[in-house]
Amino acid sequence: MARYQYLCPECGPWTVVLPMGTAEAARSCPACGGRSGRQWTAPSLNLMDRRLVGLRHREEAGRDVPEVTTALPPPARRRSATDPRHATLPRP
């Protein structure tokens, strides 16, 4: 569904939600019944979920400015043997 904005000479702008591509060039105003011409407006791109917008910005930033590692990761801990018989086995 798309939002279309019309301008009534007496009541001002008003919006209608219709399937995409089905809006007429002029419609009757719902308040006064006068003829209203369709206005061309930018699409409503600011209606995205804020979390999705943040993820998209992070994805786009990673392309040009990747995150930089400033320190080495901690060394892997060696597992200690739980069975005392393993302590007598030869080590590589």
N, C-alpha and C positions, 0 to 999 in steps of 0.2 A: 504494500500500500504506500502511496506517495501523498505528500501534502501539497496542495495547490492553494495559492493565495490570490484572492480577488479583491478589487478595490471598488467600493460603492461610493458614488459621488456624495451621498448624503450621510451614510453611516461610517464610512472609512474602511480600512482593510479587514477582511475576514478570511478564514482558512477552512478548507474542506479536505477530507481524506478520501481518496478514490483510488481504484486500481491504476497502476502506471499506464499512461497513454490514453486514458479515457476522459480527461478533462476537456471541456469545451472552451472556446475562446471567450465566451460570455455566459454568465449564469444569473439567475434572479437572487437578489440579496435575501437572506433568511429573515432579516429584521423588518425591512420596509417593502420588499418585493421589487425594488428598482433594478434596472439592468446594471450588472457589475462586470467590468472587463478583467481578464486574467492578467496578473502581474508575473513577470519573470523574476524568480528569486534563486538564490544559491541553494544547493541541496543542504539538508540539515545533517551535516557531518559531525556536529558536536554532540550528538545523541548517543555516542558509543559509551560502553561501560568504562569507567575510569581505570579499572584494573587492566582491561584489554588495551587501552590507550597506553598505559605505562609499559606493558610488555612489548607493544609495538615500537615505542620509542627506544627501549633498551635494545631490542633486536636491531634497529636501524643504527644506533650508536655503536654497537659492537662491530659493525662492518668497517667503519672508518677509524674508530678509536677503541681498539680492543682493551679489555681489562688486563692490566699488567701485574704479574706476580712479583712481589718485592722481597719475598723470603723463601727459603727452601722449606719443603714440607718436613714435618718431624720424621725422624727415622722410624722404620717399622720395628715394632717390639717383637722380640724373639719369644716364641711361646715356650714356656717352661714345661718340661715333661711332667706329666701327672703320675706316670708309672715309674717307680724307682729303678726298675730294670732297664729302662731306656737310658739312664745315665751311664751305663757301662758299654753302650754301643759305640763303635768308632764314629768319629765325626768326619765329614768331608773336608 
